[in-house]
Amino acid sequence: MKRPFSYKLNIFLFLLPALILFLGVLIAPIVMSFVYSLMDWNGLSTPTYIGFKNYVELFTSRSINISRALQNAMLLAVLSVCIQLPFALILALKLSQHIKGERWYLAIFFMPVLISSVVIGQLWIKVYNPEYGVLNALLRSLGLDSWTRIWLGDKNTAMGACLVPILWQYVGYHMLLMYAGIKGMPAELNEAAMLDGCTPAQVSWYIIIPYIRPILRVSVIFAVTGSLKSFDMIYVLTNGGPMHATELPSTLMINLLFLRNRYGMGSTIAVMLIVLCFVFALLINLAFKEEK
Amino acid sequence: MDKEILPKRNQTGQRKRDSRAKGIPEVMQHRFRWTDVLAQIGLIVWAVICLFPVYWMFTFSLKTNNEIFGENVMGLPREWVWSNYTRALNVGHMGQYFLNSIIVTVVTIAITLIAAVMATYAITRLHWKGRKRMNKFFMLGLTIPIHAAIVPLYTTFSRIGMLNTRWALIISYSAFSLSMAILIATGFMGDIPYDLDEAAFLDGCGVWGIFFRVIAPLMMPAVSTVGIYTFLQSWNELMFATVFISKEAYKTLPVGIQSLSGQYTTEWGPIGAALALATLPTLIAYLFLSRQIQDSFIAGAVKG
């Protein structure tokens, strides 16, 4: 059937608002980010093209010290995958076994995901407060005065102190995804295994976990790329300090932009982050295919 | 796989009871009493850990410094100091931040919904070459982090004088919620039978008539899911907001709280009140819509 011109025009009109937003605010800026990353620009002067010099400087400069930011991000990623996800999986498995209060637990465990990281960060600042914080107060009351620390102000403890709330907040998110996956399984699978005399642990290991593999893949990708992009909580808790001990790529990017007016270098970090997220997502996808 | 995870809904938005049993059969539960008790203890401990910060926030938001700093750290407030809230609202500008957050969020939701439902209609109900490719193109947005756009958006907004406006946030939030909104809307629109379009067409409706009279009214369940998702994204967003907004008059809650806590480092009561005020709308929404909120997050991840 041949379509009249007005039909095509209508299609275009229906797409128009979404296209304007999408092209103008997502696609064009990404291209611009890449172009900026090849420029030396402080925001006021005319940008000068310097090729890949920003990239070279990024990875060699001691004052920017990207390696520490990347190390911190990778530490977060590794802990997410090795602690947060297994814990979320255990919770999801338990909750899906028709345990008493299932819906309540699910709702409570997921709640921290919904609360703003700024709010949670502010609360934890108060938990870690050296004089009045709950943590030091608890240690003192247990007679462990020597264990008290200036948690967020000491460069040896700051990163650890930041990791706890970040990892805690998103357990519920991964748990919810896995729980939904388990609930979507056909019951015959589990019934058959149980008739064959499998214990619940065996059912979990041999039937459920292989079945929800696609969700585990998504969870791992989210945990790793989320760690690379992580910003809010660290920005609130320490903003990269003390002495850059808790710097992440995102906080580094924002600080380069606004404290040093280095728009070119800021964009370089942004491009690096996009590439890293993409590469890691690809690698994780490959790893999950390999094992199949 | 995708379809299996999200339970199908009927048009009133409630789950259909599937005739096939799903999940783990009930028999499993009554086998091991002891492990069940242990599991319950473990779950309760984790629930307390999840609830404690919120409980602590609400209680210290109503206490005096003396109580917070030693006399009564964990307990319920002895004296309910509501003046913490009035101080946060009046002296701390929380009223202004709250209003800004509401305006930004509501307009963002409206723009996202209109743009997404219109685009979804063009992609799923109208026939044209390249609609599949267009859908894939929009889905690219699911994987793009906001870092990718923040520098050019900042420089462009500053050049055209849009820094320190609510529109800077509204436009950015709408664009970054769009892909997810289209994804969710596509799922819902697929459930509307095509016979309805045909019937309306035979009655003389054009594409716009079908859209406004048939599709849009039936998209209400999608509207709530998309709305909830967009609300949570923009209500809590920090990065764009810190970068684009530095004037008090346009700060949203996350940025506002940051500057408030800088001013009141020693008075915890008003800060607690500010945190509680910022969290309250989310918690109230969660109380009534916990299922839909959870579903909107699941919908986002399954395709991601």
Interface residues (C-beta under 8 A of the other chain):
Chain A: R3 Y7 K8 N10 I11 F14 L15 P17 A18 L19 L21 F22 G24 V25 L26 A28 P29 I30 M32 S33 Y36 G43 L91 K94 L95 S96 Q97 H98 I99 K100 G101 W104 Y105 L106 A107 I108 F109 F110 M111 P112 V113 L114 I115 S116 S117 V118 V119 I120 Q122 L123 W124 I125 K126 V127 E131 Y132 V134 A137 W168 G172 Y173 L176 L177 A180 G181 I182 K183 G184 M185 P186 A187 E188 N190 E191 M194 P200 V203 I208 P214 I215 V218 S219 I221 F222 T225 K229 F231 D232 Y235 V236 S250 M253 I254 L257 F258 Y263 G266 S267 I269 A270 V271 L273 I274 C277 F278 A281
Chain B: M1 E4 I5 L6 P7 R20 A21 K22 G23 I24 P25 E26 V27 M28 Q29 R31 F32 D36 A39 Q40 G42 L43 W46 A47 I49 C50 L51 P53 V54 W56 M57 F60 I68 F69 G70 V73 M74 I111 I114 A115 A116 M118 A119 Y121 A122 I123 L126 H127 W128 M134 F137 F138 G141 T143 I144 P145 H147 A148 A149 I150 V151 P152 L153 Y154 T155 T156 S158 I171 S172 S174 A175 F176 L178 S179 I182 G206 V207 W208 F211 L232 W235 N236 L238 M239 T242 V243 L253 P254 I257 Q258 S261 W268 I271 L275 A278 T279 T282 L283 Y286 S290 I293 Q294 F297 I298 A301 V302 G304
